[in-house]
Amino acid sequence: MKHTLLILSLAICILPSCVLGRRTINPDIPSGPHSATKGTVAIAGIQDLRVFQNNPSDPSTPSIDGDHTTMSAADKSRMVGRQRNGFGKAMGDIALPSSQSIQSKTRDLLAEAFARRGYTLAGGSGNRAGGDVRQFWAWFTPGMWYIQFEAIIQCRVTVSKGGSTRSFDITGKGSNNGQVASNTNWNQAYERAFDDFLTKLDAELQRAGF
């Protein structure tokens, strides 16, 4: 009986996860309560500073299915994770839709954070914000009874208001457990990381006078 359960658990963890092609996910930015309008802010200058490696030993290190040096910066900016089989071996890529990138997702995160503090977007605003993305990645750890999905976002955010400029590092983390490497499970890990990121960014924006 125990032997049968072991085989079934391995089948659960291995078969749904063993995907060679590219998976496309589109996690939502959580929408929170927006304050009454206080002003405007311009968001620009978001850079992808992630460091990719070929065949890294740590699944939390960005990589692609192939040689990352042959991929354009635009295509690489869509890569947000790697699929793996039940033994942890890296397989196909996980990407955002072709119309999106980690820069656009980060911009949406900043826009949501400012909206919660009462600021709308305007290109000519005296208030400004930008960010250097250091981490934006998801991975999973296979287990006996479930797969642990994890996502992390780290960005150095720079804001300017009234001639004063401040920079601070914001890290958002999210995780959830599931038995199938589905879009839903990948999205949920990212959405929880987004929520954590927004909570921490809100505190920093308050301290910066927004």
C-alpha positions in Angstrom: 0.0 0.0 0.0 2.8 2.4 0.9 4.6 1.5 -2.3 1.4 2.3 -4.3 1.0 5.7 -2.6 4.6 6.6 -3.3 4.2 5.8 -7.0 1.0 7.9 -7.1 2.6 10.8 -5.4 5.5 10.8 -7.8 3.1 10.7 -10.7 1.3 13.7 -9.4 4.5 15.7 -8.9 6.3 14.6 -12.1 3.8 14.3 -15.0 1.9 17.6 -14.9 5.2 19.5 -14.4 7.3 18.0 -17.2 6.7 20.5 -19.9 9.2 21.2 -22.6 7.5 24.2 -24.3 6.9 27.7 -23.1 4.2 28.5 -20.6 2.6 32.0 -20.7 1.2 33.4 -17.5 -0.4 36.8 -16.7 -0.6 37.5 -13.0 -2.9 40.3 -11.9 -1.9 43.4 -10.0 -4.0 43.4 -6.8 -6.2 46.4 -6.6 -6.6 48.0 -3.2 -8.6 51.0 -1.9 -7.6 54.2 -3.6 -7.3 57.5 -1.6 -8.9 60.8 -2.7 -6.8 62.5 -5.3 -3.8 64.3 -3.9 -1.8 65.0 -7.1 0.0 63.4 -10.0 3.2 61.4 -10.6 5.2 60.5 -13.7 6.6 57.0 -13.8 9.6 56.3 -16.1 13.0 54.8 -16.3 12.3 51.2 -15.2 15.2 49.0 -16.0 15.6 45.2 -16.0 18.9 44.6 -14.1 18.4 40.9 -13.5 21.4 38.6 -14.0 20.7 35.4 -16.0 22.9 32.3 -15.9 23.0 29.2 -18.1 22.2 26.0 -16.1 22.2 27.5 -12.6 22.2 25.1 -9.7 19.7 27.3 -7.8 16.2 27.4 -9.4 15.7 31.0 -8.1 18.4 32.2 -10.5 17.0 33.5 -13.8 17.7 31.2 -16.8 16.2 30.2 -20.1 15.8 26.9 -22.0 19.0 27.5 -24.0 21.8 30.0 -24.0 20.6 33.3 -22.5 23.3 35.3 -24.3 21.5 34.5 -27.6 18.2 36.0 -26.5 17.4 39.7 -27.1 16.9 42.0 -24.1 13.3 42.5 -25.2 12.5 38.8 -25.2 14.5 38.3 -22.0 12.4 41.0 -20.3 9.3 38.7 -20.7 11.0 35.7 -18.9 9.7 35.2 -15.4 10.4 31.6 -14.5 11.4 28.1 -15.6 9.3 25.0 -15.6 10.8 21.9 -14.0 10.0 18.2 -13.8 9.3 16.3 -10.6 13.0 15.8 -9.9 13.7 19.6 -10.2 15.4 19.5 -13.6 14.9 22.7 -15.6 12.6 22.4 -18.6 10.7 25.0 -20.6 10.4 28.8 -20.1 7.7 30.7 -18.3 6.9 34.1 -19.9 4.6 37.0 -19.7 2.4 37.7 -22.8 4.1 39.2 -25.8 2.5 42.6 -25.1 4.0 42.7 -21.6 7.4 42.7 -19.8 8.7 42.9 -16.3 9.1 46.7 -16.9 5.5 47.1 -17.7 4.4 44.9 -14.8 6.7 46.9 -12.5 5.3 50.2 -13.8 1.7 48.8 -13.1 2.8 48.0 -9.6 4.2 51.5 -9.0 1.0 53.0 -10.5 -1.2 50.9 -8.1 1.0 51.9 -5.1 0.6 55.6 -6.0 -3.1 55.3 -6.7 -3.6 53.8 -3.2 -2.0 57.0 -1.9 -4.2 59.3 -4.1 -1.9 60.0 -7.1 -2.8 59.6 -10.7 -0.4 59.3 -13.6 0.6 62.3 -15.6 3.7 62.7 -17.9 4.5 66.2 -17.0 4.2 65.9 -13.3 6.8 67.3 -11.0 6.5 64.2 -8.9 8.5 61.3 -10.4 9.2 57.6 -9.8 11.3 54.9 -11.4 12.9 51.6 -10.6 15.7 49.2 -11.1 14.4 45.6 -11.1 16.9 43.3 -9.5 14.7 40.2 -9.1 11.5 39.1 -10.8 11.4 35.4 -10.8 9.3 32.3 -9.9 10.3 28.7 -9.3 8.9 25.6 -7.6 10.3 23.0 -5.3 8.9 19.4 -5.9 7.7 17.5 -2.8 6.2 14.2 -1.9 2.6 15.4 -1.7 2.6 18.9 -3.2 4.7 21.4 -5.2 5.8 24.7 -3.5 5.5 27.6 -5.9 7.6 30.7 -5.0 8.0 34.2 -6.5 10.2 37.1 -5.6 10.3 40.7 -6.8 13.0 43.1 -5.8 13.2 46.6 -7.1 15.2 49.7 -6.1 12.6 52.4 -6.3 13.6 56.1 -6.7 11.0 58.8 -6.1 11.2 62.6 -6.3 8.9 65.2 -4.7 9.4 68.9 -4.1 13.1 68.8 -5.2 13.9 65.9 -2.8 14.9 62.5 -4.1 14.8 59.2 -2.2 15.7 55.6 -3.1 14.7 52.4 -1.2 14.8 48.7 -1.9 11.5 46.9 -1.9 11.3 43.1 -1.9 8.0 41.2 -2.3 7.7 37.5 -1.8 4.8 35.1 -2.4 4.3 31.3 -2.2 1.6 28.7 -2.4 1.3 24.9 -2.5 -0.3 22.9 -5.3 -0.3 19.5 -6.9 -0.2 20.7 -10.5 2.2 23.1 -12.2 -0.7 25.1 -13.7 -1.0 28.7 -14.7 -3.3 29.3 -11.7 -0.6 28.2 -9.2 2.2 30.2 -10.9 -0.1 33.3 -11.1 -1.1 32.9 -7.4 2.5 32.9 -6.3 3.2 36.1 -8.2 0.0 37.8 -7.1 1.0 37.2 -3.4 4.4 38.6 -4.1 2.8 41.6 -5.7 0.6 42.1 -2.6 3.6 41.9 -0.3 5.5 44.3 -2.6 2.7 46.9 -2.5 2.3 46.7 1.3 6.0 47.5 1.8 6.1 50.1 -0.9 3.1 51.9 0.6 5.0 52.3 3.9 8.0 53.8 2.1 5.9 56.2 0.0 4.3 57.4 3.2 7.7 58.1 4.7 8.7 59.9 1.5 5.8 62.3 1.9 3.4 60.9 -0.7 
